[in-house]
Amino acid sequence: MSCPMEFVVFTSPADLLATTGWGSPLDTPPSPHDRTPQQTHHLEAEVECSLPHGVLLRIIAALQNSSQRAANACASDTTSVGASASESSRRKPLFAAIRVPGGGSVLSVLVMTPPWHLILTCTKGSTVQDVMSFAAENVFKLGIHVPGILGTKECISAFAPVWCNLQGGSGAVTMKETLYYTTAVNQPNPMPSGHMEVCQPHHTALVGQWMTEFMQESLPHEPAERAQEAVSDAKNKVPKGQQFMWIVTSADGQNLPVAMAGFTRETPNGIAIGNVYTPPNHRRNGYAAALTYTLTKKLLDGGKAFVSLYADVNNPTSNGIYQKVGFVPSSNWDFYVFAP
């Protein structure tokens, strides 16, 4: 191995986050062109870890906002938010890190909150093969159920064969994605008719319907449990003001929703956009581009230094939209699902 390593499991997401040393808010100049190279590097590093970073912050916030009884149960049982306390240890979440012994630098962070996949990260400069092999061996020793993994292509390629060998099973990549980010946006030209509105309570059922269609179309291999969790999550964003729609005026003068998007996983300097969806009968009108642009601009104008999102590499339409709006590729990520 390239260097000595230790695998550390934390009892809470806050303890893991404190160990990572991940970004703190920067006093960034308003223009990306005015940032120093150090500030730019800081933000790019935050983009790369924005998924597990945002997940940890979200869990911590949920625990803080929950009732004392729920918080105590979650802390003592380390069950995921919303999970049953009676679930077996194989269904417990995992908050872990690989680091140089003696409190040295963090080489990898692993986060899993059932029923979701295990998220893998590996810091730049680390020997990915060695670190991910070490990760697979130690997660296997814990005896927990890992339905699949999500991480950069390099992490997945290193972790998956070791895990399959240990488990005696197989698996496959079910989706390839590109992680994009932007610090400034370009207005679509031409801009379609309509405007963005934050979703209201009467939109909740439609959000649920569209999110169901989104999951069926983009992640058909996901088990029903995870698909339903995603639908519930999108609907729960409505009362929080985190879900938006593009609205046009119909022929009879009514407000007609034609596309949706939401934001999630806020980090100190950034935030992610997700659930970007246009139903088939409203596609090829530029609504998704307009909504992505308008929502991204709102988030950047609100003080965020960058906005990130993931796009299926096999969907040229969405990739084209995001790039025209101003998003640039950061890294390639894979979904890898293990055979039951």
Secondary structure, DSSP 8 states (H G I E B T S, - for coil): --S--EEEE-SSHHHHHHHHT--------SSGGGS-HHHHHHHHHHHHTHHHHHHHHHHHHHHHHS-HHHHHHHHHH---TT--TTS-GGGS-EEEEEE-TTT--EEEEEEE-TTS-EEEEE-TTS-HHHHHHHHHHHHHHHT----EEEEEHHHHHHHHHHHHHHHT--EEEEEEEEEEEESS----SS--S-EEEE--GGGHHHHHHHHHHHHHHH-TTS-HHHHHHHHHHHHHHTTTT-EEEEEEE-TTS-EEEEEEEEEE---SSEEEEEEEE--GGG-SSSHHHHHHHHHHHHHHHTT-SEEEEEEETT-HHHHHHHHHHT-EEEEEEEEEEE--
